[in-house]
Every structure is written in structure tokens, then in C-alpha cells.
């Protein structure tokens, strides 16, 4: 079951930190976004936070699935739920992520394609180096999925 949480979003910080490992960065978007939460057998297994960036563009700011529940399609299911939820309200959904060999192919499989790159968008905005799959993430890569 996927639901939207309006109050007490910070109680999901442990999950949000899986996708964005600096709390001060999460604080920039947490309260201005819609927080989607996926529960399975009474346990929260995934979260997705989406913000309205104006002009028909929403941004998927955070998508996280508990490690023991990864690779079961929950991330993709969450994205499809978000797309359905905003159908008719948005032109496109953006997602910004590090230039990761794991994350970018996942979003591409979910229908996103390259939009633009912010040079040093990760390195200059975090107080420590970020690594994924043994690669230091420097640039921030934006992908877009157009919504019909």
C-alpha cells in the first residue's frame, strides 16, 4: 500500500538518508514536498518525496527502498504510482542524482532520459565526498520523464 504522509515526515529520516545521506540537504525539500510511503506487512519499505518546481515540472527529490527489500520492483512501483498520482497535473518529472553506474541505469529503465548535467553539483553541495559503487559522485545529472 502506498500512502501520502503530510505530518511527521521527519520520522522517515532513516529511509530518506539512504538516498540523500546529508540531513541538511533533506531539510531543504522535506516540508515542501509530497512524501509517498510504501508499507508492506506493517513495515515501511520505501519512500519517495516529490516537489512542485513550477511550470508543470515536478522533481523526484528522494527515492529510497530499505536494503533488504531492494531488487524486488518496489522502487519502480513507487515511481509508477507517483506518475499516476500526478497524471494531468504535470508535464514532466525530473530527478537529479549523482553520476552513478547504479542509479542512472535504474532511472532510464523507469522511463527517464538524460536532461542536463550540473558540473560539481554533488561535490560542491555536500560537506563530505559521496561514493556509490566505489565511484565518487562529482556532477549532478538530471533525467526527465515526460508525462502525457
C-alpha positions in Angstrom: 0.0 0.0 0.0 1.3 3.5 -0.9 0.1 6.5 1.0 0.9 10.2 1.3 2.2 11.4 4.7 1.5 15.1 5.4 2.7 15.4 9.0 5.7 14.0 10.9 7.7 13.4 7.7 11.0 13.5 9.7 10.1 10.1 11.3 11.1 8.6 7.9 14.6 10.2 8.1 16.3 6.8 8.3 14.9 5.8 4.9 15.4 9.3 3.4 19.1 9.2 4.4 19.6 6.1 2.2 19.0 8.2 -0.9 20.4 11.5 0.3 23.0 11.0 3.0 23.1 14.5 4.4 20.2 15.6 6.7 20.7 19.3 5.9 20.1 18.6 2.2 16.9 16.7 3.0 15.7 19.6 5.2 15.8 21.8 2.0 12.9 19.9 0.4 11.2 17.7 3.1 8.5 20.1 4.2 7.7 21.5 0.7 7.2 18.1 -0.9 4.7 15.3 -1.0 6.0 12.2 0.8 4.8 8.9 -0.5 5.3 5.9 1.8 5.1 2.3 0.8 4.1 -0.2 3.6 4.3 -3.9 3.4 3.0 -6.2 6.2 3.1 -3.3 8.6 6.7 -2.2 7.7 7.6 0.9 5.7 9.8 -0.4 2.9 10.1 2.6 0.6 9.7 6.4 0.5 9.6 8.9 -2.3 9.5 12.7 -2.0 8.3 14.9 -4.8 8.3 18.7 -5.1 6.5 21.0 -7.4 9.1 23.1 -9.2 6.6 25.2 -11.1 5.6 25.4 -14.7 4.3 21.8 -14.8 7.5 20.3 -13.6 7.8 18.2 -10.5 11.0 16.8 -9.1 11.6 13.4 -7.5 13.9 14.6 -4.8 14.3 11.3 -2.9 13.6 7.7 -3.6 14.7 5.0 -1.2 14.0 1.3 -0.6 15.2 -0.5 2.5 18.3 -2.6 1.5 16.6 -5.9 2.5 13.7 -5.0 0.1 15.7 -3.8 -2.9 15.7 -5.5 -6.3 12.0 -6.5 -5.9 10.5 -3.8 -8.0 9.4 -1.5 -5.2 11.3 1.5 -6.5 9.8 1.2 -9.9 6.4 0.6 -8.4 6.8 3.8 -6.4 7.7 5.8 -9.5 4.7 4.4 -11.4 2.4 5.3 -8.5 3.8 8.9 -8.5 3.4 9.2 -12.2 -0.3 8.1 -11.9 -0.9 10.4 -8.9 0.3 13.5 -10.8 -1.2 12.5 -14.2 -2.9 15.5 -15.7 -1.2 17.9 -13.3 2.4 17.9 -14.7 4.2 18.0 -18.0 7.3 16.2 -16.7 9.1 14.7 -13.7 12.8 15.5 -13.1 15.2 13.5 -11.0 18.6 14.8 -10.1 21.2 12.2 -9.0 24.9 11.6 -8.9 26.6 10.3 -12.0 26.3 6.7 -10.6 26.7 3.5 -12.6 23.9 2.0 -10.5 21.3 4.8 -10.2 21.3 6.3 -13.7 20.5 3.0 -15.4 17.7 2.3 -12.9 16.0 5.6 -13.8 16.5 5.0 -17.5 14.7 1.6 -17.1 11.9 3.6 -15.4 11.4 5.8 -18.5 13.7 8.7 -17.7 16.2 10.1 -20.1 19.2 12.5 -19.8 18.2 16.2 -19.5 21.2 18.1 -18.3 24.3 18.0 -16.0 25.4 20.3 -13.3 29.2 20.2 -13.1 30.3 19.6 -9.5 26.6 19.7 -8.4 27.2 16.9 -5.9 30.8 17.7 -4.8 30.1 21.4 -4.2 26.8 20.9 -2.2 27.7 18.2 0.3 30.0 18.5 3.3 31.8 15.2 2.5 32.6 13.1 -0.5 29.8 10.9 -1.7 30.6 7.4 -3.1 28.4 4.9 -4.8 29.6 1.6 -6.2 33.1 2.7 -5.5 32.8 5.8 -7.6 33.0 9.3 -6.2 30.0 11.3 -7.3 31.0 14.8 -8.5 28.5 16.0 -11.0 24.7 16.1 -10.6 22.9 14.5 -13.5 19.2 15.4 -14.2 16.9 13.0 -16.0 13.4 13.7 -17.2 10.3 11.7 -17.8 7.6 13.4 -19.9 4.1 12.8 -18.7 1.3 12.5 -21.3 
